[in-house]
Amino acid sequence: MTVHSPLTEQRSLETQREEFSHRRGLAMPLAGTLAWGLIGLVGALGTPFQAVVTLYIATGSIFYLGMGLSRLTGENFFAKGRPRNEFDRLFMAGMLMSLLVFTIALPWASQNHESLPLSFGVLAGLMWLPYGWIIQHWIGAFHAIARALLCVGAWYAFPAQRFVAIPAVVVAVYLITIAVQERRWRALQAR
């Protein structure tokens, strides 16, 4: 099927998916690792108020940090001259979907601030499902499912340390994701 749009320069969806799949895919997980690492650090050393504020600010800045890191990883999300790709739009729609689900988390957080690491940890990981489908790789499903299950497990296992244990889980899943993404990208480059 050929897409007839000046934005995609009449490249087939298969071609666009292939192009999207050959990207490195490190900038966003690196940004998430840094943000959640900071959340865990403040959760361990700061007051509950500082932990909550840090969680809001850090998770809200992951996309912007990822944009900056994309220049260092060679992905450069907004490089001029790069042809538009319909799967970029799908990825952004998946990310927006994840953000909209936060409307469930915020009222719960107003009742119990300790719910924030669990709800943000799970909800922000949802966008990995469509990402994995786009690149046709298991890492997306692994990231979303492992993150959700392990965050819930940490919620119950460490009730007094939720602002430390849940960020640790998220960082661990990100580190696995980064290793797999880099190995996947290097294998694609070797072809």
N, C-alpha and C positions, 0 to 999 in steps of 0.2 A: 504494500500500500504506500503510495506516495502522498506526502503532505503537500498541499498546494498553498503555500504561504510565503510571502517575502521574508518573514522572520526566520524560516527554516531553510531558505534557499532551495526548496524542492528536493531535499534529501529524504530518503525513506525513513520511516520510524526505526526500522532495523539498523540502519546506518547510524542514526542518532543515538540509539541505545548502545551500540557498540562503542561509539565515541565516549559516551558518558561512562561506560563500564571500564574504559581504559584509563580513567583518571586515577590519581594516586589515592585519594580519599583519606588523607591524614589530617587535614587542617581542622575539621570539626571535632574529631575525637581527641586531638591534642588540646584544643580549646576546652572541651568538656573535662578532660583530665585535670587541667590546671584549675578550672573553676571549682570542680568538686573537691580537689585537693585542698584548696583554700577554705572551702566550706567545712571540711573535716578538721582542719587545723584550728579554725576559729571555734568550731564546736568543742574541741578539746581544751582550748586555752581561754576562751572568752566567756562572757555572760550569755544567758539565754537570749537576751535582746540582741546582742552582737551577732549571735549565731543566726537568728532569724533575718536580720538586716543583710548579713553577708550572703545568706542563701538567696534572697530576692535579687540582690545586686549581681552576684556571681552568675546565677542561672540566666538572668536577663542579659548578661553581656557575652554569653557563649557565642552567639552568632557573630557579633562584632569582632570578638577576639579571633574567631575562625576566619573571618574575612582578612584580618591582618596576617594571620599565620599562613593563609593560602599563598601569599606572595613568597614566603620563605620555603614552602614545600613545593613550589613550582605549579601549584594549581591555579592561582590567581583568578578567583571567582569572577571578577568583573573586568577581565582583560579586554581592551579595545581590539576590535578586529576578529575576535573569536566568534564564529557563527553561533547563532542562537540554537538552543537545543530544547526540544519539547520535554525532555526528561528533567531538565533544570526546573521547568515549571511544575512538573509533577512532584519533584523533591520539595520545592517550596510549598506546594499545596499540602504535602504530608507534614511538613514542619508547622504550617499554620493550623492544621487539624490538631496536632499535638498541643499547640498553644491554646487553642479554643477549649480543650478539655480542662484546662486550668480553672475554668469557671466553676468546676465542681470542687476543686481543691481549695480555692480561696475562702468560701463560706465555712468549710470544715476547719480551716486554719484559724479563722476568727474565734472558733470555739475551743480549739486545742492547737496551740502553736507547735507542739511536738509531732503533729501530723505532717508538717511541711516536708521533712526529708523523704518520707515514704511517698507522699503524693507527687512531689516534684521528681523524685528519683524514678518512679514508674512512668509518669506521664511524659516526661521529656525523652524517655527512651522509646516511645511508640513510633517515632519517625524512622526508626531503623528498619521496621517491617517493609514499608514501601521502598526504602533505599536498597534493601537486600533483593527485593523483587526486580528492581531496575537493573542492578548489576548481575543478577542471576547467580548469587553466591549465598551460601548458608550463613555468612557472618551477620547479616542483617537480622535474621530470625534468631540466631544465637544471642546477639546483643540484647534485643528486646525481651526475649523470654527469660534468659538467665538473669538479666537485670531486674525484671519484675519479681521473679520467684525469690531471688536472693535478697532483694530489698524487703520483701514481706518477711522472710526468714529472720533477717537482722532486726526488723521491727519487734518481733516477738522474743527473740533470743537476748537482745540487749536493750531492754526498755529504758534503762537509765542513761544509755549512751547512744541514743538514736541519731544525734547530730554528728557523731563520730563513726559509728558502725555502718550506717547506710551510705555516707559518702565514701567510706573505705570500699564497700562493695561496688559502688558505681565506678570508682577509680580502677579497681581490679578488672572489672569487665571492660573498661576502656583500654587498659593496657593489653589485654588479650586481643581486643579488636584492632588496636594499632599494629601489633605484631602480625596478625593475619592479613590486614590490609596491605602492609608493606610487602609481605611475602607474595601476596596475590599480584600486586603491582609489578614487582620485580620479575615474576614469572611471565607476565604479559609483555614486559619489555624485552625479555629474552627470546620471544618468538620471532 
